[in-house]
Amino acid sequence: MVNELGLLYIGMVTLLFFFWAYGIVSFVLDLKNIIIPKGRQFLRGRRRIKEQKQQDEEREERERQLY
């Protein structure tokens, strides 16, 4: 028969498992809802800046050719 110390050990391990599982689920949800969208937004912004810079260079080149 299991004594009180064994029941306490099993209870504590079960409790720690639930906190561990909650932490993993929370991390995955943070990745899905916060980190990945912010990364995509960052990359879109960098692409937009690069395209704007390229358009400005092309416009300046056309202006130089006109004068």
Biopython code that builds the backbone (N, CA, C, O; Angstrom):
import numpy as np
from Bio.PDB.StructureBuilder import StructureBuilder

atoms = [
    (1, "MET", "N", (0.841, -1.179, 0.000)),
    (1, "MET", "CA", (0.000, 0.000, 0.000)),
    (1, "MET", "C", (0.891, 1.250, 0.000)),
    (1, "MET", "O", (1.955, 1.264, 0.620)),
    (2, "VAL", "N", (0.442, 2.294, -0.702)),
    (2, "VAL", "CA", (1.215, 3.529, -0.833)),
    (2, "VAL", "C", (1.058, 4.344, 0.451)),
    (2, "VAL", "O", (-0.050, 4.537, 0.950)),
    (3, "ASN", "N", (2.185, 4.815, 0.971)),
    (3, "ASN", "CA", (2.107, 5.635, 2.189)),
    (3, "ASN", "C", (1.893, 7.102, 1.837)),
    (3, "ASN", "O", (1.813, 7.461, 0.662)),
    (4, "GLU", "N", (1.803, 7.939, 2.851)),
    (4, "GLU", "CA", (1.488, 9.363, 2.646)),
    (4, "GLU", "C", (2.581, 10.093, 1.876)),
    (4, "GLU", "O", (2.290, 10.971, 1.063)),
    (5, "LEU", "N", (3.815, 9.739, 2.124)),
    (5, "LEU", "CA", (4.918, 10.387, 1.407)),
    (5, "LEU", "C", (4.858, 10.058, -0.091)),
    (5, "LEU", "O", (5.132, 10.917, -0.929)),
    (6, "GLY", "N", (4.505, 8.835, -0.414)),
    (6, "GLY", "CA", (4.374, 8.453, -1.823)),
    (6, "GLY", "C", (3.238, 9.202, -2.491)),
    (6, "GLY", "O", (3.388, 9.650, -3.627)),
    (7, "LEU", "N", (2.103, 9.352, -1.818)),
    (7, "LEU", "CA", (0.976, 10.116, -2.367)),
    (7, "LEU", "C", (1.349, 11.584, -2.553)),
    (7, "LEU", "O", (0.991, 12.202, -3.556)),
    (8, "LEU", "N", (2.065, 12.130, -1.590)),
    (8, "LEU", "CA", (2.514, 13.523, -1.694)),
    (8, "LEU", "C", (3.446, 13.688, -2.901)),
    (8, "LEU", "O", (3.337, 14.664, -3.644)),
    (9, "TYR", "N", (4.361, 12.731, -3.090)),
    (9, "TYR", "CA", (5.289, 12.773, -4.217)),
    (9, "TYR", "C", (4.527, 12.711, -5.541)),
    (9, "TYR", "O", (4.783, 13.514, -6.438)),
    (10, "ILE", "N", (3.608, 11.781, -5.668)),
    (10, "ILE", "CA", (2.816, 11.645, -6.896)),
    (10, "ILE", "C", (1.999, 12.910, -7.144)),
    (10, "ILE", "O", (1.901, 13.368, -8.283)),
    (11, "GLY", "N", (1.413, 13.478, -6.095)),
    (11, "GLY", "CA", (0.634, 14.713, -6.231)),
    (11, "GLY", "C", (1.489, 15.878, -6.695)),
    (11, "GLY", "O", (1.074, 16.649, -7.560)),
    (12, "MET", "N", (2.673, 16.012, -6.129)),
    (12, "MET", "CA", (3.561, 17.124, -6.503)),
    (12, "MET", "C", (4.068, 16.956, -7.941)),
    (12, "MET", "O", (4.151, 17.933, -8.686)),
    (13, "VAL", "N", (4.406, 15.730, -8.328)),
    (13, "VAL", "CA", (4.864, 15.491, -9.700)),
    (13, "VAL", "C", (3.741, 15.814, -10.680)),
    (13, "VAL", "O", (3.989, 16.416, -11.724)),
    (14, "THR", "N", (2.521, 15.425, -10.358)),
    (14, "THR", "CA", (1.374, 15.721, -11.222)),
    (14, "THR", "C", (1.165, 17.220, -11.331)),
    (14, "THR", "O", (0.922, 17.736, -12.422)),
    (15, "LEU", "N", (1.256, 17.929, -10.202)),
    (15, "LEU", "CA", (1.097, 19.383, -10.196)),
    (15, "LEU", "C", (2.172, 20.051, -11.045)),
    (15, "LEU", "O", (1.869, 20.947, -11.832)),
    (16, "LEU", "N", (3.421, 19.626, -10.894)),
    (16, "LEU", "CA", (4.508, 20.200, -11.695)),
    (16, "LEU", "C", (4.325, 19.898, -13.175)),
    (16, "LEU", "O", (4.654, 20.728, -14.023)),
    (17, "PHE", "N", (3.798, 18.703, -13.497)),
    (17, "PHE", "CA", (3.545, 18.370, -14.887)),
    (17, "PHE", "C", (2.535, 19.326, -15.493)),
    (17, "PHE", "O", (2.707, 19.759, -16.633)),
    (18, "PHE", "N", (1.484, 19.665, -14.756)),
    (18, "PHE", "CA", (0.475, 20.576, -15.288)),
    (18, "PHE", "C", (1.059, 21.973, -15.516)),
    (18, "PHE", "O", (0.738, 22.611, -16.519)),
    (19, "PHE", "N", (1.907, 22.459, -14.609)),
    (19, "PHE", "CA", (2.541, 23.760, -14.818)),
    (19, "PHE", "C", (3.500, 23.707, -16.006)),
    (19, "PHE", "O", (3.599, 24.673, -16.763)),
    (20, "TRP", "N", (4.206, 22.591, -16.177)),
    (20, "TRP", "CA", (5.112, 22.420, -17.297)),
    (20, "TRP", "C", (4.327, 22.432, -18.612)),
    (20, "TRP", "O", (4.711, 23.114, -19.562)),
    (21, "ALA", "N", (3.241, 21.685, -18.660)),
    (21, "ALA", "CA", (2.416, 21.633, -19.873)),
    (21, "ALA", "C", (1.805, 23.006, -20.155)),
    (21, "ALA", "O", (1.751, 23.432, -21.308)),
    (22, "TYR", "N", (1.342, 23.704, -19.109)),
    (22, "TYR", "CA", (0.781, 25.048, -19.284)),
    (22, "TYR", "C", (1.836, 25.989, -19.862)),
    (22, "TYR", "O", (1.518, 26.807, -20.725)),
    (23, "GLY", "N", (3.065, 25.892, -19.409)),
    (23, "GLY", "CA", (4.141, 26.737, -19.919)),
    (23, "GLY", "C", (4.410, 26.494, -21.393)),
    (23, "GLY", "O", (4.618, 27.437, -22.157)),
    (24, "ILE", "N", (4.406, 25.233, -21.792)),
    (24, "ILE", "CA", (4.635, 24.911, -23.208)),
    (24, "ILE", "C", (3.498, 25.446, -24.064)),
    (24, "ILE", "O", (3.741, 26.049, -25.110)),
    (25, "VAL", "N", (2.259, 25.234, -23.633)),
    (25, "VAL", "CA", (1.096, 25.719, -24.386)),
    (25, "VAL", "C", (1.120, 27.239, -24.469)),
    (25, "VAL", "O", (0.848, 27.810, -25.526)),
    (26, "SER", "N", (1.441, 27.889, -23.371)),
    (26, "SER", "CA", (1.510, 29.350, -23.349)),
    (26, "SER", "C", (2.582, 29.860, -24.307)),
    (26, "SER", "O", (2.361, 30.842, -25.015)),
    (27, "PHE", "N", (3.733, 29.208, -24.335)),
    (27, "PHE", "CA", (4.813, 29.604, -25.234)),
    (27, "PHE", "C", (4.392, 29.456, -26.690)),
    (27, "PHE", "O", (4.645, 30.344, -27.505)),
    (28, "VAL", "N", (3.746, 28.331, -27.023)),
    (28, "VAL", "CA", (3.298, 28.106, -28.398)),
    (28, "VAL", "C", (2.275, 29.161, -28.809)),
    (28, "VAL", "O", (2.331, 29.674, -29.927)),
    (29, "LEU", "N", (1.346, 29.488, -27.919)),
    (29, "LEU", "CA", (0.346, 30.506, -28.239)),
    (29, "LEU", "C", (0.985, 31.885, -28.392)),
    (29, "LEU", "O", (0.569, 32.668, -29.246)),
    (30, "ASP", "N", (1.996, 32.190, -27.568)),
    (30, "ASP", "CA", (2.714, 33.458, -27.732)),
    (30, "ASP", "C", (3.418, 33.504, -29.080)),
    (30, "ASP", "O", (3.407, 34.536, -29.751)),
    (31, "LEU", "N", (4.030, 32.393, -29.482)),
    (31, "LEU", "CA", (4.662, 32.348, -30.798)),
    (31, "LEU", "C", (3.637, 32.630, -31.886)),
    (31, "LEU", "O", (3.867, 33.443, -32.781)),
    (32, "LYS", "N", (2.507, 31.948, -31.795)),
    (32, "LYS", "CA", (1.481, 32.045, -32.839)),
    (32, "LYS", "C", (0.848, 33.433, -32.887)),
    (32, "LYS", "O", (0.595, 33.958, -33.972)),
    (33, "ASN", "N", (0.591, 34.026, -31.736)),
    (33, "ASN", "CA", (-0.185, 35.262, -31.690)),
    (33, "ASN", "C", (0.649, 36.534, -31.582)),
    (33, "ASN", "O", (0.147, 37.614, -31.893)),
    (34, "ILE", "N", (1.893, 36.442, -31.157)),
    (34, "ILE", "CA", (2.678, 37.659, -30.934)),
    (34, "ILE", "C", (3.975, 37.657, -31.740)),
    (34, "ILE", "O", (4.213, 38.566, -32.535)),
    (35, "ILE", "N", (4.804, 36.650, -31.539)),
    (35, "ILE", "CA", (6.159, 36.690, -32.085)),
    (35, "ILE", "C", (6.158, 36.542, -33.606)),
    (35, "ILE", "O", (6.832, 37.309, -34.293)),
    (36, "ILE", "N", (5.427, 35.584, -34.139)),
    (36, "ILE", "CA", (5.410, 35.378, -35.594)),
    (36, "ILE", "C", (4.787, 36.569, -36.325)),
    (36, "ILE", "O", (5.349, 37.007, -37.329)),
    (37, "PRO", "N", (3.635, 37.123, -35.864)),
    (37, "PRO", "CA", (3.099, 38.310, -36.558)),
    (37, "PRO", "C", (4.045, 39.512, -36.502)),
    (37, "PRO", "O", (4.154, 40.252, -37.480)),
    (38, "LYS", "N", (4.732, 39.716, -35.366)),
    (38, "LYS", "CA", (5.681, 40.833, -35.283)),
    (38, "LYS", "C", (6.854, 40.620, -36.232)),
    (38, "LYS", "O", (7.345, 41.577, -36.831)),
    (39, "GLY", "N", (7.304, 39.387, -36.374)),
    (39, "GLY", "CA", (8.388, 39.097, -37.318)),
    (39, "GLY", "C", (7.967, 39.363, -38.749)),
    (39, "GLY", "O", (8.734, 39.924, -39.531)),
    (40, "ARG", "N", (6.751, 38.964, -39.096)),
    (40, "ARG", "CA", (6.250, 39.224, -40.447)),
    (40, "ARG", "C", (6.113, 40.719, -40.695)),
    (40, "ARG", "O", (6.445, 41.206, -41.776)),
    (41, "GLN", "N", (5.626, 41.446, -39.698)),
    (41, "GLN", "CA", (5.480, 42.897, -39.828)),
    (41, "GLN", "C", (6.851, 43.543, -40.029)),
    (41, "GLN", "O", (6.995, 44.448, -40.851)),
    (42, "PHE", "N", (7.847, 43.087, -39.291)),
    (42, "PHE", "CA", (9.203, 43.606, -39.416)),
    (42, "PHE", "C", (9.745, 43.373, -40.828)),
    (42, "PHE", "O", (10.322, 44.273, -41.439)),
    (43, "LEU", "N", (9.551, 42.155, -41.334)),
    (43, "LEU", "CA", (10.047, 41.848, -42.681)),
    (43, "LEU", "C", (9.323, 42.648, -43.752)),
    (43, "LEU", "O", (9.947, 43.093, -44.715)),
    (44, "ARG", "N", (8.001, 42.843, -43.599)),
    (44, "ARG", "CA", (7.250, 43.672, -44.558)),
    (44, "ARG", "C", (7.783, 45.099, -44.558)),
    (44, "ARG", "O", (7.936, 45.709, -45.616)),
    (45, "GLY", "N", (8.065, 45.627, -43.378)),
    (45, "GLY", "CA", (8.591, 46.983, -43.281)),
    (45, "GLY", "C", (9.949, 47.117, -43.945)),
    (45, "GLY", "O", (10.212, 48.100, -44.637)),
    (46, "ARG", "N", (10.819, 46.123, -43.737)),
    (46, "ARG", "CA", (12.139, 46.174, -44.374)),
    (46, "ARG", "C", (12.021, 46.105, -45.885)),
    (46, "ARG", "O", (12.732, 46.810, -46.601)),
    (47, "ARG", "N", (11.106, 45.239, -46.384)),
    (47, "ARG", "CA", (10.905, 45.150, -47.832)),
    (47, "ARG", "C", (10.374, 46.469, -48.383)),
    (47, "ARG", "O", (10.799, 46.922, -49.445)),
    (48, "ARG", "N", (9.442, 47.080, -47.653)),
    (48, "ARG", "CA", (8.853, 48.346, -48.103)),
    (48, "ARG", "C", (9.918, 49.437, -48.157)),
    (48, "ARG", "O", (9.948, 50.225, -49.101)),
    (49, "ILE", "N", (10.789, 49.488, -47.156)),
    (49, "ILE", "CA", (11.863, 50.485, -47.149)),
    (49, "ILE", "C", (12.809, 50.238, -48.327)),
    (49, "ILE", "O", (13.240, 51.182, -48.990)),
    (50, "LYS", "N", (13.131, 48.967, -48.584)),
    (50, "LYS", "CA", (14.036, 48.633, -49.693)),
    (50, "LYS", "C", (13.414, 49.026, -51.031)),
    (50, "LYS", "O", (14.101, 49.579, -51.890)),
    (51, "GLU", "N", (12.117, 48.745, -51.219)),
    (51, "GLU", "CA", (11.441, 49.119, -52.457)),
    (51, "GLU", "C", (11.385, 50.634, -52.615)),
    (51, "GLU", "O", (11.585, 51.149, -53.715)),
    (52, "GLN", "N", (11.115, 51.355, -51.523)),
    (52, "GLN", "CA", (11.062, 52.811, -51.572)),
    (52, "GLN", "C", (12.420, 53.380, -51.957)),
    (52, "GLN", "O", (12.505, 54.311, -52.759)),
    (53, "LYS", "N", (13.488, 52.816, -51.381)),
    (53, "LYS", "CA", (14.841, 53.276, -51.697)),
    (53, "LYS", "C", (15.151, 53.029, -53.176)),
    (53, "LYS", "O", (15.742, 53.881, -53.841)),
    (54, "GLN", "N", (14.751, 51.862, -53.685)),
    (54, "GLN", "CA", (14.989, 51.546, -55.088)),
    (54, "GLN", "C", (14.207, 52.492, -56.001)),
    (54, "GLN", "O", (14.731, 52.932, -57.025)),
    (55, "GLN", "N", (12.976, 52.804, -55.648)),
    (55, "GLN", "CA", (12.176, 53.737, -56.445)),
    (55, "GLN", "C", (12.800, 55.128, -56.435)),
    (55, "GLN", "O", (12.841, 55.802, -57.464)),
    (56, "ASP", "N", (13.288, 55.559, -55.268)),
    (56, "ASP", "CA", (13.929, 56.869, -55.182)),
    (56, "ASP", "C", (15.179, 56.927, -56.057)),
    (56, "ASP", "O", (15.422, 57.924, -56.737)),
    (57, "GLU", "N", (15.975, 55.846, -56.035)),
    (57, "GLU", "CA", (17.185, 55.818, -56.862)),
    (57, "GLU", "C", (16.833, 55.855, -58.342)),
    (57, "GLU", "O", (17.492, 56.546, -59.119)),
    (58, "GLU", "N", (15.794, 55.115, -58.741)),
    (58, "GLU", "CA", (15.377, 55.130, -60.144)),
    (58, "GLU", "C", (14.870, 56.513, -60.549)),
    (58, "GLU", "O", (15.145, 56.975, -61.657)),
    (59, "ARG", "N", (14.135, 57.174, -59.660)),
    (59, "ARG", "CA", (13.617, 58.514, -59.955)),
    (59, "ARG", "C", (14.771, 59.505, -60.094)),
    (59, "ARG", "O", (14.770, 60.332, -61.005)),
    (60, "GLU", "N", (15.753, 59.426, -59.196)),
    (60, "GLU", "CA", (16.902, 60.316, -59.282)),
    (60, "GLU", "C", (17.699, 60.065, -60.563)),
    (60, "GLU", "O", (18.192, 61.005, -61.187)),
    (61, "GLU", "N", (17.822, 58.796, -60.950)),
    (61, "GLU", "CA", (18.541, 58.471, -62.182)),
    (61, "GLU", "C", (17.818, 59.054, -63.389)),
    (61, "GLU", "O", (18.459, 59.592, -64.292)),
    (62, "ARG", "N", (16.481, 58.954, -63.419)),
    (62, "ARG", "CA", (15.730, 59.542, -64.532)),
    (62, "ARG", "C", (15.852, 61.061, -64.543)),
    (62, "ARG", "O", (15.940, 61.664, -65.613)),
    (63, "GLU", "N", (15.860, 61.690, -63.365)),
    (63, "GLU", "CA", (16.022, 63.148, -63.309)),
    (63, "GLU", "C", (17.404, 63.553, -63.813)),
    (63, "GLU", "O", (17.530, 64.557, -64.514)),
    (64, "ARG", "N", (18.446, 62.788, -63.467)),
    (64, "ARG", "CA", (19.789, 63.098, -63.943)),
    (64, "ARG", "C", (19.887, 62.955, -65.455)),
    (64, "ARG", "O", (20.591, 63.722, -66.112)),
    (65, "GLN", "N", (19.184, 61.976, -66.003)),
    (65, "GLN", "CA", (19.224, 61.767, -67.442)),
    (65, "GLN", "C", (18.479, 62.901, -68.178)),
    (65, "GLN", "O", (18.837, 63.253, -69.302)),
    (66, "LEU", "N", (17.458, 63.457, -67.546)),
    (66, "LEU", "CA", (16.707, 64.535, -68.170)),
    (66, "LEU", "C", (17.502, 65.829, -68.228)),
    (66, "LEU", "O", (17.305, 66.631, -69.141)),
    (67, "TYR", "N", (18.391, 66.049, -67.277)),
    (67, "TYR", "CA", (19.127, 67.316, -67.229)),
    (67, "TYR", "C", (20.470, 67.200, -67.780)),
    (67, "TYR", "O", (21.213, 68.182, -67.809)),
]
sb = StructureBuilder()
sb.init_structure("model")
sb.init_model(0)
sb.init_chain("A")
sb.init_seg("    ")
for serial, (resi, resn, name, xyz) in enumerate(atoms, 1):
    if name == "N":
        sb.init_residue(resn, " ", resi, " ")
    sb.init_atom(name, np.array(xyz, "f"), 0.0, 1.0, " ", f" {name:<3s}", serial, name[0])
structure = sb.get_structure()
